[in-house]
């Protein structure tokens, strides 16, 4: 398979898990999970998703459950931070569009972030684009018809935009450089592109998400922007939880190119991360098989919890999932009931922790029900 950034052939996966793969929508897809590290540019990528266009058009319903639904992306001072609020703050903290600037949200989804940006900056002229008609209902109330486009970008939009935003878009596409080159033609002479992508160094589970076919590193992002003919203005791994934010511009000079030593360090780091995760998954599968007769539960009913259930060969051994998010109580995950941690049965013997390994131990330590001395806690990474 060819590197999505530099075109180099990569034949040996650094992470290789048997089918099924798991999408962020919790759809199980009958393909293996294979992750490759490019030795030439330091990019990390996964195999193409079968029927990728159809997947996004009709099966990928991101935050479609309700108009208000928003993903929780962290806590600050005891208060929840919602993803679209964090994104809007990141954009306005990084770019300073001129009065009356033309703004396009590319891959907008419901465009909740753009709506929050224009609430703070009512002078901006918002536009949206996506590859599904599902979002029209969310757009219609506040955007004029000629500011919305689906499937094909209107020709009249060439050279129009002072700012294009793309939140969590490029990890989904087969050829990110082509998309960015296309976006560059939509930018006005001094226009800027702001985008965010997951950072798998901060959340290793990103490597397991079936539709995330790219896992950008700092060095591969620099190469991507450079190849698109844009100048890098800012790259930041701290502005959004678990993500890189990138600002690049039509005009201006790029910094000096990425050095060999930097790429080598990134490659080594990426390979080690993949190897660790590969080992952790195998260890977990063995542990689940060896403990199949014991009464078991999963802590965490998000993507990691769904991943554990996908790896569990015999699901009936898992009696329930527990989660701190009360919105999930009473729901099911692959037919396994999701309850409050307080509902963990006294007879439960083993709990598999389905959370980002970076936060898993601290999160488990804060749940009283998981402190029973008799309980066997199993973490994804030892
Ligand atoms: Zn490459």
Boltz pocket constraint, residues with backbone or C-beta under 6 A from the ligand:
constraints:
  - pocket:
      binder: B
      contacts: [[A, 3], [A, 4], [A, 5], [A, 6], [A, 7], [A, 8], [A, 38], [A, 39], [A, 40], [A, 41], [A, 42], [A, 43]]
      max_distance: 6.0
